[in-house]
Amino acid sequence: MIDALITGKLLRDPALKTGSSGKPYCNFLLSVPTNDGEYTLVSGIAFGDVAGRLAKLQKGDALSVAG
């Protein structure tokens, strides 16, 4: 298994949604700089309490994701 720490800036405001089970989730899109000066797009999804906290962020805010 590979663990990673990814840090970037949000490309759009995360939107809090509710799944069919009634539990909250939030999709996000990060722009992550690479060593060669380019950028990589990384999409992710958060669930539950983390989704609620993530939804308070705005486009341009820095975000680090570990997993």
OpenMM code with the backbone's topology and positions (N, CA, C; nanometers):
from openmm import Vec3, app, unit

residues = "MET ILE ASP ALA LEU ILE THR GLY LYS LEU LEU ARG ASP PRO ALA LEU LYS THR GLY SER SER GLY LYS PRO TYR CYS ASN PHE LEU LEU SER VAL PRO THR ASN ASP GLY GLU TYR THR LEU VAL SER GLY ILE ALA PHE GLY ASP VAL ALA GLY ARG LEU ALA LYS LEU GLN LYS GLY ASP ALA LEU SER VAL ALA GLY".split()
positions = [
    Vec3(0.0839, -0.1179, 0.0000),
    Vec3(0.0000, 0.0000, 0.0000),
    Vec3(0.0885, 0.1244, 0.0000),
    Vec3(0.0475, 0.2240, -0.0749),
    Vec3(0.1232, 0.3484, -0.0844),
    Vec3(0.0453, 0.4583, -0.0126),
    Vec3(0.1105, 0.5242, 0.0816),
    Vec3(0.0513, 0.6396, 0.1485),
    Vec3(0.1046, 0.7654, 0.0839),
    Vec3(0.0209, 0.8684, 0.0787),
    Vec3(0.0618, 0.9939, 0.0154),
    Vec3(0.0104, 1.1126, 0.0959),
    Vec3(0.0826, 1.2220, 0.0866),
    Vec3(0.0389, 1.3505, 0.1398),
    Vec3(0.0357, 1.4460, 0.0217),
    Vec3(-0.0823, 1.4945, -0.0121),
    Vec3(-0.1002, 1.5811, -0.1283),
    Vec3(-0.1485, 1.7169, -0.0796),
    Vec3(-0.0813, 1.8218, -0.1228),
    Vec3(-0.1181, 1.9575, -0.0844),
    Vec3(-0.1376, 2.0407, -0.2103),
    Vec3(-0.2476, 2.1126, -0.2146),
    Vec3(-0.2761, 2.1968, -0.3298),
    Vec3(-0.3803, 2.3016, -0.2953),
    Vec3(-0.4344, 2.3646, -0.3986),
    Vec3(-0.5380, 2.4664, -0.3805),
    Vec3(-0.6659, 2.4197, -0.4475),
    Vec3(-0.7773, 2.4506, -0.3830),
    Vec3(-0.9074, 2.4133, -0.4383),
    Vec3(-0.9357, 2.4915, -0.5662),
    Vec3(-0.9790, 2.4221, -0.6694),
    Vec3(-1.0102, 2.4871, -0.7972),
    Vec3(-1.1536, 2.5389, -0.8032),
    Vec3(-1.2383, 2.4913, -0.7148),
    Vec3(-1.3770, 2.5397, -0.7077),
    Vec3(-1.4274, 2.5185, -0.5656),
    Vec3(-1.5359, 2.5837, -0.5330),
    Vec3(-1.5952, 2.5676, -0.4009),
    Vec3(-1.6473, 2.4247, -0.3852),
    Vec3(-1.6105, 2.3565, -0.2773),
    Vec3(-1.6677, 2.2244, -0.2521),
    Vec3(-1.8174, 2.2380, -0.2227),
    Vec3(-1.8959, 2.1431, -0.2706),
    Vec3(-2.0409, 2.1462, -0.2488),
    Vec3(-2.0815, 2.0276, -0.1633),
    Vec3(-2.1468, 2.0558, -0.0526),
    Vec3(-2.1943, 1.9512, 0.0368),
    Vec3(-2.3216, 1.8908, -0.0212),
    Vec3(-2.3242, 1.7589, -0.0324),
    Vec3(-2.4404, 1.6879, -0.0861),
    Vec3(-2.4795, 1.5787, 0.0122),
    Vec3(-2.5968, 1.5225, -0.0077),
    Vec3(-2.6443, 1.4134, 0.0765),
    Vec3(-2.6699, 1.2917, -0.0104),
    Vec3(-2.6133, 1.1779, 0.0304),
    Vec3(-2.6310, 1.0541, -0.0433),
    Vec3(-2.7673, 0.9926, -0.0182),
    Vec3(-2.7983, 0.8856, -0.0899),
    Vec3(-2.9279, 0.8192, -0.0754),
    Vec3(-2.9460, 0.7599, 0.0646),
    Vec3(-2.8356, 0.7382, 0.1343),
    Vec3(-2.8420, 0.6862, 0.2713),
    Vec3(-2.8698, 0.7965, 0.3730),
    Vec3(-2.8680, 0.9224, 0.3260),
    Vec3(-2.8895, 1.0357, 0.4154),
    Vec3(-2.7616, 1.0904, 0.4751),
    Vec3(-2.6477, 1.0328, 0.4396),
    Vec3(-2.5199, 1.0786, 0.4944),
    Vec3(-2.4560, 1.1812, 0.4008),
    Vec3(-2.3909, 1.2832, 0.4588),
    Vec3(-2.3298, 1.3888, 0.3762),
    Vec3(-2.1998, 1.3431, 0.3104),
    Vec3(-2.1746, 1.4011, 0.1928),
    Vec3(-2.0475, 1.3815, 0.1244),
    Vec3(-2.0135, 1.5092, 0.0491),
    Vec3(-1.8869, 1.5229, 0.0124),
    Vec3(-1.8405, 1.6443, -0.0540),
    Vec3(-1.7316, 1.6084, -0.1541),
    Vec3(-1.7495, 1.6468, -0.2797),
    Vec3(-1.6476, 1.6288, -0.3827),
    Vec3(-1.5589, 1.7532, -0.3866),
    Vec3(-1.4293, 1.7328, -0.4172),
    Vec3(-1.3399, 1.8469, -0.4293),
    Vec3(-1.2389, 1.8217, -0.5410),
    Vec3(-1.1813, 1.9302, -0.5909),
    Vec3(-1.0822, 1.9242, -0.6976),
    Vec3(-0.9649, 2.0138, -0.6591),
    Vec3(-0.8449, 1.9532, -0.6547),
    Vec3(-0.7238, 2.0257, -0.6164),
    Vec3(-0.6314, 2.0460, -0.7352),
    Vec3(-0.5636, 2.1591, -0.7366),
    Vec3(-0.4543, 2.1856, -0.8297),
    Vec3(-0.3255, 2.1706, -0.7489),
    Vec3(-0.2452, 2.0712, -0.7860),
    Vec3(-0.1249, 2.0376, -0.7092),
    Vec3(-0.0007, 2.0653, -0.7934),
    Vec3(0.0894, 2.1519, -0.7447),
    Vec3(0.2116, 2.1797, -0.8211),
    Vec3(0.3066, 2.0599, -0.8181),
    Vec3(0.3765, 2.0379, -0.9312),
    Vec3(0.4761, 1.9310, -0.9395),
    Vec3(0.6159, 1.9920, -0.9400),
    Vec3(0.7161, 1.9089, -0.9330),
    Vec3(0.8554, 1.9576, -0.9282),
    Vec3(0.8994, 2.0274, -1.0558),
    Vec3(0.8348, 1.9973, -1.1686),
    Vec3(0.8763, 2.0566, -1.2967),
    Vec3(0.7992, 2.1845, -1.3307),
    Vec3(0.7263, 2.2401, -1.2335),
    Vec3(0.6548, 2.3648, -1.2561),
    Vec3(0.5165, 2.3485, -1.3170),
    Vec3(0.4778, 2.2264, -1.3450),
    Vec3(0.3441, 2.1987, -1.3986),
    Vec3(0.2471, 2.1781, -1.2823),
    Vec3(0.1212, 2.1550, -1.3162),
    Vec3(0.0190, 2.1277, -1.2155),
    Vec3(-0.0547, 1.9991, -1.2498),
    Vec3(-0.0903, 1.9248, -1.1474),
    Vec3(-0.1690, 1.8024, -1.1623),
    Vec3(-0.3027, 1.8248, -1.0940),
    Vec3(-0.4097, 1.7803, -1.1572),
    Vec3(-0.5428, 1.7889, -1.0973),
    Vec3(-0.5698, 1.6608, -1.0198),
    Vec3(-0.6165, 1.6771, -0.8966),
    Vec3(-0.6480, 1.5633, -0.8112),
    Vec3(-0.7908, 1.5812, -0.7611),
    Vec3(-0.8757, 1.4829, -0.7890),
    Vec3(-1.0134, 1.4891, -0.7394),
    Vec3(-1.0255, 1.3991, -0.6180),
    Vec3(-1.1180, 1.4331, -0.5298),
    Vec3(-1.1383, 1.3531, -0.4094),
    Vec3(-1.2805, 1.3652, -0.3594),
    Vec3(-1.3102, 1.2831, -0.2609),
    Vec3(-1.4419, 1.2848, -0.1986),
    Vec3(-1.4234, 1.2621, -0.0489),
    Vec3(-1.5005, 1.3347, 0.0294),
    Vec3(-1.4968, 1.3209, 0.1747),
    Vec3(-1.6374, 1.2880, 0.2234),
    Vec3(-1.6448, 1.2168, 0.3350),
    Vec3(-1.7730, 1.1729, 0.3887),
    Vec3(-1.7908, 1.2188, 0.5328),
    Vec3(-1.9147, 1.2253, 0.5769),
    Vec3(-1.9467, 1.2511, 0.7174),
    Vec3(-1.9019, 1.3870, 0.7666),
    Vec3(-1.8437, 1.3871, 0.8883),
    Vec3(-1.7988, 1.5127, 0.9509),
    Vec3(-1.6919, 1.5838, 0.8693),
    Vec3(-1.6043, 1.5071, 0.8070),
    Vec3(-1.4981, 1.5668, 0.7252),
    Vec3(-1.5601, 1.6416, 0.6074),
    Vec3(-1.6654, 1.5863, 0.5490),
    Vec3(-1.7340, 1.6530, 0.4376),
    Vec3(-1.7907, 1.7872, 0.4824),
    Vec3(-1.8482, 1.7916, 0.6015),
    Vec3(-1.9027, 1.9164, 0.6543),
    Vec3(-1.7965, 2.0226, 0.6746),
    Vec3(-1.6799, 1.9817, 0.7248),
    Vec3(-1.5705, 2.0781, 0.7443),
    Vec3(-1.5136, 2.1238, 0.6110),
    Vec3(-1.5006, 2.0319, 0.5169),
    Vec3(-1.4472, 2.0651, 0.3847),
    Vec3(-1.5386, 2.1626, 0.3107),
    Vec3(-1.6687, 2.1487, 0.3283),
    Vec3(-1.7653, 2.2346, 0.2592),
    Vec3(-1.7549, 2.3810, 0.3032),
    Vec3(-1.6903, 2.4078, 0.4154),
    Vec3(-1.6732, 2.5456, 0.4630),
    Vec3(-1.5595, 2.6178, 0.3904),
    Vec3(-1.4756, 2.5418, 0.3185),
    Vec3(-1.3645, 2.6023, 0.2443),
    Vec3(-1.4154, 2.6618, 0.1138),
    Vec3(-1.3312, 2.7444, 0.0518),
    Vec3(-1.3686, 2.8119, -0.0730),
    Vec3(-1.2605, 2.7925, -0.1780),
    Vec3(-1.2975, 2.8216, -0.3013),
    Vec3(-1.2034, 2.8158, -0.4127),
    Vec3(-1.0784, 2.8963, -0.3766),
    Vec3(-0.9606, 2.8377, -0.4025),
    Vec3(-0.8345, 2.9044, -0.3744),
    Vec3(-0.7741, 2.8717, -0.2385),
    Vec3(-0.8536, 2.8135, -0.1495),
    Vec3(-0.8021, 2.7750, -0.0181),
    Vec3(-0.7058, 2.6571, -0.0314),
    Vec3(-0.6033, 2.6540, 0.0519),
    Vec3(-0.5081, 2.5430, 0.0529),
    Vec3(-0.5698, 2.4249, 0.1269),
    Vec3(-0.5379, 2.3049, 0.0784),
    Vec3(-0.5899, 2.1831, 0.1394),
    Vec3(-0.4827, 2.0743, 0.1290),
    Vec3(-0.4614, 2.0031, 0.2389),
    Vec3(-0.3720, 1.8869, 0.2394),
    Vec3(-0.4555, 1.7630, 0.2660),
    Vec3(-0.4268, 1.6582, 0.1895),
    Vec3(-0.5003, 1.5324, 0.2004),
    Vec3(-0.3989, 1.4209, 0.2243),
    Vec3(-0.4228, 1.3384, 0.3230),
    Vec3(-0.3345, 1.2249, 0.3520),
    Vec3(-0.4124, 1.0958, 0.3362),
    Vec3(-0.3453, 0.9967, 0.2831),
    Vec3(-0.4118, 0.8667, 0.2707),
    Vec3(-0.3274, 0.7682, 0.1956),
] * unit.nanometer
topology = app.Topology()
chain = topology.addChain("A")
for resn in residues:
    res = topology.addResidue(resn, chain)
    for name in ("N", "CA", "C"):
        topology.addAtom(name, app.Element.getBySymbol(name[0]), res)
